[in-house]
Amino acid sequence: MLQIAICDDEVTNILKVKELAELFFRTHCVEIRIEIYKSSDNLLYDMQDGQYFDLFLLDIEMPEVSGMDLAKTIYRNIPSARIIFITSHLEYAIEAYEFSVFRYIPKKLLDDKLLIALEDFYKLYCLERDEYYVIQVKNRIEKVAYREILYILKNGKYAVFHLKNGEIKSIRKTLAQVFEELNKEYFYFADRGCIVNLANVVGLNENGVIFWHNEYIQISKANISEFKSIMLRFWGKQI
């Protein structure tokens, strides 16, 4: 069952979002449980008590705890969850990339945009639960979910996987082999010695790429301009 939280201090907005979410998942034959919160404090308390959600539909400007602060808590405690901001304040978009926000929907476009966002969310939700890369480590086989991969570096004859949890795993394959096997649009061959998971990038500067928890890799100056263009197009699809 898919667990969904809706939080907005305006009741009319909550009811509209709930109606559209129920319509989408009912027509897709998906069993869901929706919890609605008129107080962001109450949602925060439930998360602190261990309540789990797969999807959060949040306003940003709320009394008590803002949607942005909720996103920070969600990022720390439920990193696999997705957040859709339904807001009149799109100026927060760049700041919130750090917290892996999935979509931003202007309230005035709710009817047109929410069903599309839910369609994209559900496709990704299904993919993430089925898609992984198989790594043979010594005498055992391990499955690494695509969403857990930050980047992959070349180290001699090995491809070295750097993961969200800080783990590092090596396999005796070329980066070209690994890239072909991954075969997903959000993996980008950013340099001859580096494959980047665009979905986990939170920032860029003139020298390289910034990931969660301020992890950082350098990209050659010859490639950084092209990478920035690729990254901005990818981010543009998320808004």
MOURSUL-V872542 format. One record per pair of residues at least 12 apart in sequence whose ideal C-beta (glycine too) atoms are under 8 Angstrom apart, sorted by the first residue. I is the first residue (numbers start at 0). J is the second residue. Records with the same first field share a line. If there is no record, write none. Layout:
I: J + J
This chain:
0: 30 + 31 + 32
1: 24 + 29 + 30 + 31 + 32 + 53 + 54 + 124
2: 31 + 32 + 34 + 51 + 52 + 53 + 54
3: 20 + 31 + 32 + 33 + 34 + 52 + 53 + 54 + 55 + 56
4: 33 + 34 + 35 + 36 + 42 + 52 + 54 + 55 + 56 + 57
5: 17 + 20 + 33 + 34 + 35 + 36 + 56 + 57
6: 35 + 36 + 37 + 39 + 42 + 55 + 56 + 57 + 58 + 61 + 66 + 69
7: 37 + 57 + 58 + 61 + 85
8: 37 + 38 + 39 + 58 + 61 + 62
9: 58
10: 37
12: 58 + 85 + 106
13: 35 + 37
15: 109
16: 56 + 85 + 109 + 113
17: 33 + 35
19: 109 + 110 + 113 + 114 + 117
20: 33 + 56 + 113 + 117
21: 33
22: 114
23: 113 + 114 + 117 + 118 + 121
24: 117 + 121
27: 121
29: 121
34: 50 + 52
38: 63
39: 61 + 62 + 63 + 64 + 65 + 66 + 68 + 69
40: 63 + 64
42: 64 + 69
43: 64 + 69 + 72
46: 72 + 73 + 76 + 77
51: 77 + 80
52: 77 + 80
53: 79 + 80 + 81 + 124
54: 80 + 81 + 82 + 83 + 120 + 124
55: 69 + 70 + 73 + 80 + 81 + 82 + 83
56: 83 + 85
57: 69 + 70 + 82 + 83 + 84 + 85
58: 84 + 85 + 86
59: 84 + 86 + 88 + 91
60: 86 + 87 + 88
66: 84 + 86
67: 91 + 94 + 95 + 98
70: 82 + 84 + 95 + 98 + 100
71: 98
73: 98
74: 97 + 98 + 99
78: 99 + 163
79: 127 + 146
81: 99 + 101 + 120 + 123 + 124
82: 98 + 99 + 100 + 101
83: 100 + 101 + 102 + 103 + 104 + 113 + 116 + 117 + 120
84: 100 + 102 + 103 + 104
85: 104 + 106 + 109 + 113
86: 103 + 104 + 105 + 106
87: 105 + 106 + 107
89: 103 + 105 + 238
91: 103
92: 238
96: 201 + 202 + 234
97: 201 + 202 + 211
99: 198 + 199 + 201 + 211
100: 237
101: 116 + 119 + 120 + 123 + 237
102: 116 + 119 + 120 + 237 + 238
103: 237 + 238
104: 116
126: 145
127: 144 + 145 + 146
130: 144 + 145 + 183
131: 143 + 144 + 145
132: 145 + 148 + 160 + 177 + 180 + 181
134: 160 + 168 + 170
135: 170
136: 168 + 170
141: 168
143: 160 + 162 + 168
145: 181 + 183 + 186 + 196
146: 163 + 198 + 199
147: 162 + 163 + 164
148: 160 + 161 + 162 + 163 + 186 + 196 + 199
149: 161 + 162 + 163 + 195 + 196 + 199 + 210 + 211 + 214
150: 193 + 194 + 195 + 196 + 199 + 208 + 210 + 216
151: 174 + 177 + 193 + 194
152: 192 + 193 + 216
153: 173 + 174 + 191 + 192 + 193
154: 169
156: 171 + 173
157: 169 + 170 + 171 + 172
158: 170 + 172 + 173 + 174 + 176 + 177
161: 214
163: 199 + 211
174: 188 + 191 + 192 + 193 + 194
177: 194
178: 194
181: 194
185: 197 + 198 + 233
187: 226 + 229
189: 208 + 218 + 222 + 226
190: 218 + 219 + 222
193: 216 + 218
195: 208 + 216 + 226
197: 229 + 230 + 233
199: 211
200: 230
203: 223 + 226 + 227 + 230
205: 223
206: 218 + 220 + 223
207: 223
208: 226 + 230
